[in-house]
Amino acid sequence: MSKKHMGSSIDDFLKEERVFEKAQNQAIKEVVAWQLAQAMKEKRFRRTAWRPC
């Protein structure tokens, strides 16, 4: 009899270490930053072209 998954999940581990929310928030930030970079490439938008007031 073989099990597909052995032991606990990474989520369970992070929760045990009390860093689940912090890791999840960081992952979300990285995904949003990646998506923004992809959209900027697609639109040929450069960071230097945008200057805040």
N, C-alpha and C positions, 0 to 999 in steps of 0.2 A: 504494500500500500504506500503510494507516494503522495505527499502533500504538495500542492502548488506553491504555497507560501509557508515558510518556517518562521516561527517567532513573531515578534510584534512589528508593526509598521513604523516607518520613519516618523509619522505623526505622533504615535504613541511614545516613541523615544524622546522626541522634542518636548512633548507635554511633561514627561517624567523629569526632564532636565529644566523645566519651566522656562523654555525659550521658544515655544511653539508660535506664539503671537508675534514675537519679534522676527523670527525667521519667515513667517508668512508675510508680514508687512514688507520686509526687505525683498522677498521674491516678487511681490506685486509691483513694487517700485522698479525693479529691474525689467520686468515684462513691459510696463508702461514706457519706460525709457527706450527699450528696444523697438517697440511699436512706433514711437515718435520718430526715432532715427530712420526706420524703414519708410515711414510716410514722407519724411523730409527728403530722402533719397529719391523716392518716386516722383515728388514734385520738383526735384532739383533745387531745393531750398537750402540756403547756406546760413549758418549761424551768424556770420558777419553781416549778412544782409538785413538782419533784424536787430534793431537797437532799441532798448526800452527808453522811455522818456525820462 
